[in-house]
Amino acid sequence: MGHCIHAIVAPRATAESISAVWPELPRLELHNGFVVFPVDAESIDTRIAPDITPRTTGDEFMLLTDGFQRLLQAVSSGGCLAYIETEYFGVTGGQGALVYKNGIEVMPPTWRSFGSINDALGRIGMEPSKNGDQFCAARFDTVRDNDGILDLIAQQKTQPGG
């Protein structure tokens, strides 16, 4: 079974700034004061000119172009955010993450078989869940892809107060 997620994660204060400049981006409100914004190539291309130039770092990121990195840097002014990607199929694959705080890169794009997402989420202040880690606290253990995140958003909207 695969796991393929592309998302921005931010504390609620930063998330408000992101939503102000990118209102069409869906958002999953977490109970721990953080927000997950699933992104895809189309949503990124609506904000920046399509950038199909691959990064020259030799990493495995699928959506992280230089143009998207500049956008992440810009929307992090006044707060912090992590951008994460997973790409697993069975036991092979990996995960990547980066962190910006106040427009400054505090964790460069890092791709590993595991751990980079927990590192990034910890840097933006997310605490581990009671029975897991930051990956679980962000609910990434409960979904397999961005469609799963969108399903959680839809469920949230049907709940009282959602």
One Martini backbone bead per residue (centre of mass of N, CA, C, O) as a GRO file, in nm:
protein
  162
    1MET     BB    1   0.100   0.034   0.018
    2GLY     BB    2   0.051   0.374  -0.009
    3HIS     BB    3   0.220   0.708   0.039
    4CYS     BB    4   0.085   1.042  -0.065
    5ILE     BB    5   0.202   1.358   0.042
    6HIS     BB    6   0.105   1.718   0.019
    7ALA     BB    7   0.207   1.973   0.262
    8ILE     BB    8   0.107   2.226   0.479
    9VAL     BB    9   0.232   2.330   0.803
   10ALA     BB   10   0.068   2.524   1.071
   11PRO     BB   11   0.011   2.744   1.277
   12ARG     BB   12  -0.271   2.919   1.316
   13ALA     BB   13  -0.151   3.204   1.271
   14THR     BB   14  -0.015   3.135   1.001
   15ALA     BB   15  -0.266   3.018   0.861
   16GLU     BB   16  -0.414   3.286   0.835
   17SER     BB   17  -0.208   3.409   0.638
   18ILE     BB   18  -0.234   3.196   0.420
   19SER     BB   19  -0.546   3.230   0.372
   20ALA     BB   20  -0.531   3.530   0.286
   21VAL     BB   21  -0.342   3.458   0.018
   22TRP     BB   22  -0.486   3.138   0.003
   23PRO     BB   23  -0.817   3.074   0.014
   24GLU     BB   24  -0.846   2.798  -0.170
   25LEU     BB   25  -0.713   2.643   0.050
   26PRO     BB   26  -0.736   2.376   0.214
   27ARG     BB   27  -0.835   2.297   0.568
   28LEU     BB   28  -0.696   2.131   0.857
   29GLU     BB   29  -0.803   2.114   1.176
   30LEU     BB   30  -0.631   2.080   1.462
   31HIS     BB   31  -0.628   2.016   1.813
   32ASN     BB   32  -0.313   2.151   1.842
   33GLY     BB   33  -0.306   2.435   1.659
   34PHE     BB   34  -0.304   2.317   1.370
   35VAL     BB   35  -0.250   2.321   1.005
   36VAL     BB   36  -0.360   2.155   0.705
   37PHE     BB   37  -0.237   2.189   0.359
   38PRO     BB   38  -0.326   2.067   0.078
   39VAL     BB   39  -0.125   1.999  -0.217
   40ASP     BB   40  -0.084   2.069  -0.568
   41ALA     BB   41   0.007   2.148  -0.876
   42GLU     BB   42  -0.243   2.325  -0.935
   43SER     BB   43  -0.237   2.507  -0.679
   44ILE     BB   44   0.045   2.616  -0.736
   45ASP     BB   45  -0.002   2.726  -1.031
   46THR     BB   46  -0.211   2.951  -0.931
   47ARG     BB   47   0.032   3.118  -0.776
   48ILE     BB   48   0.231   3.028  -1.002
   49ALA     BB   49   0.421   2.976  -1.239
   50PRO     BB   50   0.490   2.726  -1.407
   51ASP     BB   51   0.736   2.483  -1.267
   52ILE     BB   52   0.936   2.229  -1.436
   53THR     BB   53   1.193   2.266  -1.294
   54PRO     BB   54   1.417   2.093  -1.158
   55ARG     BB   55   1.587   2.032  -0.903
   56THR     BB   56   1.952   2.036  -0.816
   57THR     BB   57   1.979   1.845  -0.541
   58GLY     BB   58   1.877   1.529  -0.577
   59ASP     BB   59   1.608   1.496  -0.480
   60GLU     BB   60   1.256   1.360  -0.430
   61PHE     BB   61   1.088   1.584  -0.492
   62MET     BB   62   0.789   1.669  -0.668
   63LEU     BB   63   0.687   1.995  -0.596
   64LEU     BB   64   0.976   2.129  -0.532
   65THR     BB   65   1.031   2.422  -0.643
   66ASP     BB   66   1.167   2.725  -0.656
   67GLY     BB   67   0.897   2.878  -0.670
   68PHE     BB   68   0.763   2.738  -0.426
   69GLN     BB   69   0.976   2.820  -0.220
   70ARG     BB   70   0.925   3.125  -0.243
   71LEU     BB   71   0.634   3.108  -0.146
   72LEU     BB   72   0.688   2.986   0.132
   73GLN     BB   73   0.866   3.213   0.228
   74ALA     BB   74   0.652   3.438   0.207
   75VAL     BB   75   0.419   3.295   0.392
   76SER     BB   76   0.626   3.296   0.655
   77SER     BB   77   0.581   3.569   0.720
   78GLY     BB   78   0.508   3.589   1.059
   79GLY     BB   79   0.619   3.279   1.079
   80CYS     BB   80   0.555   2.922   1.047
   81LEU     BB   81   0.661   2.636   0.837
   82ALA     BB   82   0.578   2.325   0.675
   83TYR     BB   83   0.698   2.108   0.425
   84ILE     BB   84   0.548   1.804   0.292
   85GLU     BB   85   0.653   1.466   0.187
   86THR     BB   86   0.532   1.157   0.049
   87GLU     BB   87   0.689   0.831  -0.081
   88TYR     BB   88   0.523   0.528  -0.069
   89PHE     BB   89   0.583   0.166  -0.130
   90GLY     BB   90   0.557   0.007   0.115
   91VAL     BB   91   0.904  -0.008   0.211
   92THR     BB   92   0.942   0.209  -0.003
   93GLY     BB   93   1.099   0.522   0.025
   94GLY     BB   94   0.988   0.857   0.144
   95GLN     BB   95   1.074   1.177   0.307
   96GLY     BB   96   0.994   1.532   0.321
   97ALA     BB   97   1.138   1.855   0.435
   98LEU     BB   98   1.063   2.197   0.543
   99VAL     BB   99   1.164   2.523   0.693
  100TYR     BB  100   0.996   2.830   0.782
  101LYS     BB  101   1.095   3.154   0.937
  102ASN     BB  102   1.035   3.459   0.862
  103GLY     BB  103   1.165   3.387   0.562
  104ILE     BB  104   1.353   3.159   0.689
  105GLU     BB  105   1.563   2.901   0.656
  106VAL     BB  106   1.575   2.626   0.909
  107MET     BB  107   1.511   2.384   0.697
  108PRO     BB  108   1.616   2.214   0.465
  109PRO     BB  109   1.576   2.015   0.223
  110THR     BB  110   1.471   1.683   0.341
  111TRP     BB  111   1.561   1.345   0.246
  112ARG     BB  112   1.417   1.039   0.377
  113SER     BB  113   1.296   0.746   0.497
  114PHE     BB  114   1.292   0.897   0.787
  115GLY     BB  115   1.212   1.193   1.013
  116SER     BB  116   1.176   1.472   0.866
  117ILE     BB  117   0.890   1.544   0.963
  118ASN     BB  118   0.937   1.547   1.264
  119ASP     BB  119   1.154   1.763   1.258
  120ALA     BB  120   0.979   1.988   1.133
  121LEU     BB  121   0.740   1.987   1.335
  122GLY     BB  122   0.917   2.050   1.580
  123ARG     BB  123   1.024   2.332   1.472
  124ILE     BB  124   0.706   2.446   1.482
  125GLY     BB  125   0.591   2.309   1.776
  126MET     BB  126   0.509   2.019   1.756
  127GLU     BB  127   0.376   1.775   1.934
  128PRO     BB  128   0.349   1.480   2.028
  129SER     BB  129   0.163   1.233   2.060
  130LYS     BB  130   0.074   1.020   2.304
  131ASN     BB  131   0.115   0.749   2.084
  132GLY     BB  132   0.357   0.914   1.928
  133ASP     BB  133   0.406   1.160   1.690
  134GLN     BB  134   0.395   1.416   1.474
  135PHE     BB  135   0.274   1.255   1.244
  136CYS     BB  136   0.025   1.180   1.418
  137ALA     BB  137  -0.061   1.470   1.507
  138ALA     BB  138  -0.120   1.534   1.185
  139ARG     BB  139  -0.270   1.259   1.069
  140PHE     BB  140  -0.085   1.086   0.862
  141ASP     BB  141  -0.168   0.792   0.976
  142THR     BB  142  -0.489   0.818   0.855
  143VAL     BB  143  -0.357   0.854   0.569
  144ARG     BB  144  -0.248   0.822   0.209
  145ASP     BB  145  -0.360   1.105   0.100
  146ASN     BB  146  -0.507   1.395   0.001
  147ASP     BB  147  -0.791   1.274  -0.008
  148GLY     BB  148  -0.793   1.207   0.294
  149ILE     BB  149  -0.777   1.499   0.388
  150LEU     BB  150  -1.035   1.594   0.244
  151ASP     BB  151  -1.219   1.406   0.409
  152LEU     BB  152  -1.157   1.537   0.685
  153ILE     BB  153  -1.265   1.814   0.605
  154ALA     BB  154  -1.555   1.724   0.545
  155GLN     BB  155  -1.611   1.616   0.830
  156GLN     BB  156  -1.561   1.882   0.980
  157LYS     BB  157  -1.800   2.041   0.838
  158THR     BB  158  -2.031   1.834   0.969
  159GLN     BB  159  -1.960   1.932   1.234
  160PRO     BB  160  -2.003   2.084   1.507
  161GLY     BB  161  -1.831   2.386   1.444
  162GLY     BB  162  -1.717   2.328   1.125
   0.00000   0.00000   0.00000
